[in-house]
């Protein structure tokens, strides 16, 4: 539920996005699709474009939340642009403002940058039937509320951001959220820079050969899937928050090979779409570890699972990067479908409804 104020959200934008936004428009949508009005439901970030594109940017970003039918939104502009100098500040698109009495002595007053973009977003939200809870500029460690700028005197000095006292940053720290230095660093997490170690590569070849031998000897797919799923669950448990257990190369290899079996992959998709926060954190840690360490031909499913996990917790940049890597490793229809769903801004609840089958997940 939304109990934090604009200052706390402004201070927590790096945690909410996974990286510090730079020259960005950020919308935090609230409510919609059966959620309580004051609960965050969707976060969107776009690079700031030249002012002539403000109307189109506002239309596109708000339209992506149309199916959600949100109750409202918090609007953030993150920019280092200096104040504009204007004859009169228009606090919002609907308020009439009296002319300034000191216009001769002081022809202009300072106004926050990108106000025309903020007005365009507010108008689009209103057309959608959504309230604008606040519109905030974040700049150089300070924040300002666009509606609070006094028309007669213009923008003031703003208020210092204080991440140390934000409940949102504290919650993120407790849950182990990773904040990367920038967007490129988020993408890099999906594309490992280091090659697979020789020891792990050998373990993967052996695990793959063991599976081939079992199939050649007539092992049933259901039995192989059950055994593989049991290995996955043990590995997930070893990755639980606070666990000190480290997976050996042989264990990691067996899990990677087990995930190539479609029934095991589908159970892993269902597990990743569940609602147990600790279990999901452990699963995402395992998928990330596999994606970073195993050979490319075995990384397709871990990358798919990492992308799904990232999208379901609101990390859109990492989700797209991981799903693109999955398709690069081994193109599959499942990865293509999930990527299409993410690009189309499909609600996490919709994906969960499609993927979660508790009886299937815990059948092993």
Secondary structure, DSSP 8 states (H G I E B T S, - for coil): ---S-HHHHHHTHHHHHSB---SEEEEEEEEETTEEEEEEEEEEEEE---GGGHHHHHHHHHHTTGGGT-SEEEEEEE-----EEESS---STT------TTTTT-S-EEE-TTHHHHHHHHHHHHHHT-EEEEEEEEETTEEEEGGGSBTTTB----EE--GGG-HHHHHHHHTT---BSSHHHHHHHHS-SS---HHHHHHHHHHHHHHHHHHHTT--HHHHHHHHHHHHHHHHHHTSTT------HHHHHHHHHHTTSHHHHHHHHHHHTSS-HHHHHHHHHHHHHHHHHS-HHHHHHHHHHHHHHHHHTT-HHHHHHHHHHHHHHS--HHHHHHHHHHHTT--HHHHHHHH--HHHHT--
